Each structure stands twice: as structure tokens, then as C-alpha cells.
Amino acid sequence: MEKRERPVGLREQKKRATRHALFEAAIRLAAEHGAQQVTVEAISERAGVSPRTFFNYFKCREDAFVMSDPEVGERIRQAVREAPAERSGLDVLREVIAEQIAGLELDRELWSLVAVVLSRSPELTSRLLSLQAEEERALAEAFTVRLRAQGETGPRAELYAGLLASLSAAATRVAMTHWYEHDGGATFLDVFHQVFDQLAAGFVRPVDES
């Protein structure tokens, strides 16, 4: 499959950079002092922005540690609803998530710290799982709308939509973990596509890297 991601605009690049700076500041401060000791003011100061700017990006302090971004979820859902009917659900999912990943600057050392911070903070892990569950439900509904427009309704369609939504979180999580634990030169986007190559091929045997 040809893997093309649309370029990210300058305004969106700046927003992503600010959100990432706040996220990185939160994680590094948590690694140094413990998440419970880290304030919005400290995160903002480390990132070089004001506390007011912080709340333009995150609803609450905890969301900065888990990189919550509702706009990404909505862009993915909109793309799912609007994708051509002839595209398979798996291909649509792969394409729309890859578009959000493209252009991200990812640091293995930072994401290793994320795992450490979350392992030390049950509250943050709980918040992450709660946000993921909300996103999965919303994405399943987007796939249900897409299927309904194609004349697919009922329990089977709902099962299919729910499975695709769950795959989005699982595939991204597995790709992220594999990427930061194995420094083989591949980018996170490369590993993400490898995960979807495996999903597309089934699970008879591991697929070759492309």
C-alpha cells in the first residue's frame, strides 16, 4: 500500500509544537519531582508560556501528562465519516491516524520517561484509560455513521465499528511501545505502518518489514 500523508500546515505545526512543549515539560518535571508535585504554573514556566496558554491546550493539569488532544480525535472521526465508501475500514483507520502522526517529533528517551511516570502514578494511568475509552466510544460511533450511510446496520455493524475503534488504540499503543523500546532506526510512523501491514495480512506469521 502506498503510504502518503498530507503535509501539516504552519499554524497546525505551531499548535502541535506548543502542545508538545507543555507535554514534555510536564513529563520531565514529573520524572524529577513526582507528578503530584508538578503544578500548572511550573509546567507553563518550563515550556515558556503562560498558565492561561496552558488551558488553551489542556482542560486540566492531568491531561498534560497524557497528551490529551480532543482536536485530534475529532479530525480522525470526521475523516472516518467522510472517507470514500469503497475504502475498507482498516485502510481508512490507517490513513487517518497516520495523517495525525505525520510531522510529529518523537523522542524515544521522552516516551520512555512517559512509561516511567505513568507507572508511578495510578491517577494518571486512570485518567489516560478514561480518555482512551471516551475516544474509542466516539470513534465507534463515527464508524457506525459511516456504515449506516452504506446500508449496514444492526448488531453486526455495531460490532464491526467497535472492533475498529478498539484497534485504533491498540495498534497505536503497540507501535509506540515497540518503537521506543527498539532503536533500530525506524521512525514511529514506520513502525505504525508495520503494525497495520500485520493487521492487513492477518496473524498467520510475522510480515516482512517494508
C-alpha positions in Angstrom: 0.0 0.0 0.0 1.3 3.5 -0.9 1.8 5.5 2.3 1.2 9.2 1.7 0.4 11.7 4.5 -0.8 15.2 3.7 1.5 17.9 4.9 0.7 19.7 8.1 0.1 23.5 7.8 2.2 26.1 9.6 -0.5 27.1 12.0 -1.1 23.5 13.0 2.7 22.9 13.3 2.9 25.7 15.8 0.0 24.4 17.8 1.5 20.9 17.9 4.8 22.4 18.9 3.3 24.3 21.9 1.2 21.3 23.0 4.3 19.1 22.8 6.4 21.6 24.7 3.8 21.6 27.5 3.6 17.8 27.5 7.4 17.4 27.6 7.7 19.9 30.4 5.0 18.0 32.4 6.7 14.7 31.9 10.2 15.9 32.7 9.1 17.7 35.8 7.1 14.6 36.9 10.2 12.4 36.4 12.2 14.9 38.5 9.8 15.6 41.3 6.8 13.3 41.1 3.6 14.0 39.2 1.7 15.1 42.3 4.2 17.9 43.0 4.0 19.4 39.5 1.8 22.5 39.1 0.3 24.1 36.0 2.5 27.1 36.7 5.6 25.0 36.8 4.7 23.3 33.6 4.0 26.6 31.8 7.2 28.2 33.0 9.3 25.2 31.8 7.5 25.3 28.4 7.9 29.1 28.1 4.2 30.0 28.0 1.7 31.5 30.4 -0.7 29.4 32.6 -3.5 30.9 30.6 -2.0 29.5 27.4 -1.7 26.1 29.1 -5.5 26.0 29.4 -5.9 26.7 25.7 -4.4 23.2 25.2 -5.4 21.1 28.2 -8.6 21.0 30.2 -6.8 20.2 33.4 -3.3 19.6 34.8 -3.5 15.8 34.5 -4.3 15.9 30.7 -0.8 17.4 30.0 0.9 14.3 31.3 -1.2 12.0 28.9 -1.0 14.3 25.9 -4.8 14.7 25.6 -5.8 16.4 22.4 -9.6 16.4 21.6 -9.0 18.1 18.3 -7.0 15.1 17.0 -9.9 12.8 17.9 -12.4 15.0 16.1 -10.2 15.2 13.0 -10.0 11.4 12.9 -13.7 11.0 13.4 -14.5 13.5 10.7 -12.1 11.8 8.2 -13.7 8.4 9.0 -17.2 9.7 8.3 -16.1 11.4 5.1 -13.8 8.7 3.6 -14.9 7.1 0.3 -17.3 4.2 0.7 -15.1 1.9 -1.3 -12.3 2.1 1.2 -12.1 -0.7 3.8 -12.5 0.3 7.5 -8.9 -0.8 8.2 -7.5 1.3 5.4 -9.4 4.3 6.5 -8.3 3.9 10.1 -4.7 3.5 9.0 -4.7 6.6 6.8 -6.5 9.0 9.1 -4.3 8.1 12.2 -1.1 8.3 10.1 -2.1 11.8 9.0 -2.1 12.9 12.6 1.2 11.2 13.4 3.0 12.6 10.4 5.2 15.5 11.3 5.4 14.8 15.0 8.8 15.0 16.5 9.1 11.9 18.7 11.9 11.3 21.2 12.5 7.7 22.4 14.0 8.9 25.7 11.0 11.1 26.4 8.5 8.4 25.7 10.5 6.0 27.9 10.0 8.6 30.6 6.3 8.7 30.0 6.1 5.0 30.7 8.0 5.5 34.0 5.8 8.5 35.1 2.6 6.6 34.4 3.8 3.5 36.2 4.4 5.7 39.3 1.1 7.5 39.1 -2.1 5.4 39.2 -4.2 8.6 39.0 -2.6 9.5 35.6 -3.0 5.9 34.3 -6.6 6.0 35.3 -7.1 9.4 33.5 -5.4 8.0 30.4 -7.6 4.9 30.3 -10.7 7.1 30.8 -9.8 9.4 27.9 -9.0 6.4 25.7 -12.4 4.8 26.5 -14.1 8.1 25.6 -12.2 8.3 22.3 -13.0 4.7 21.4 -16.7 5.2 22.0 -16.8 8.3 19.9 -14.7 6.7 17.1 -17.0 3.6 17.1 -20.0 6.0 16.7 -18.2 7.6 13.7 -17.7 4.2 12.1 -21.4 3.3 12.8 -22.5 6.5 11.0 -20.2 5.6 8.1 -21.6 2.1 7.9 -25.2 3.3 8.2 -24.6 5.5 5.2 -23.6 2.3 3.3 -26.7 0.5 4.4 -25.0 -1.5 7.1 -27.0 -1.5 10.4 -27.7 -3.7 13.3 -25.6 -5.6 15.8 -23.1 -6.9 13.3 -22.3 -3.3 12.1 -22.0 -2.1 15.7 -19.6 -5.0 16.5 -17.5 -4.1 13.4 -17.4 -0.4 14.4 -16.5 -1.2 18.0 -13.7 -3.5 16.9 -12.2 -0.9 14.5 -12.3 1.7 17.2 -10.6 -0.6 19.7 -7.9 -1.4 17.1 -7.0 2.2 16.8 -5.9 2.5 20.4 -4.3 -1.0 20.5 -2.4 -0.5 17.2 -1.1 2.9 18.2 -0.1 1.7 21.7 1.7 -1.4 20.4 3.5 0.7 17.7 4.6 3.3 20.3 5.9 0.7 22.8 7.8 -1.2 20.1 9.3 2.0 18.7 10.7 3.4 21.9 12.0 0.0 23.1 13.8 -0.9 19.9 16.2 1.7 18.5 16.5 0.2 15.0 16.5 3.4 13.0 12.8 3.2 12.1 10.5 6.2 12.8 7.4 5.8 14.8 5.4 6.3 11.6 7.4 3.4 10.0 6.5 1.1 12.9 2.9 2.2 12.9 2.6 1.2 9.2 4.3 -2.1 10.1 1.5 -2.8 12.6 -1.2 -2.1 10.0 0.7 -4.3 7.5 0.4 -7.1 10.0 -3.3 -6.4 10.7 -4.0 -6.4 6.9 -2.1 -9.7 6.4 -3.7 -11.4 9.4 -1.8 -13.3 12.0 -0.6 -16.4 10.2 3.1 -15.3 10.5 5.0 -12.0 11.1 5.1 -9.9 8.0 8.4 -8.7 6.5 9.3 -5.1 7.1 8.6 -2.8 4.1 
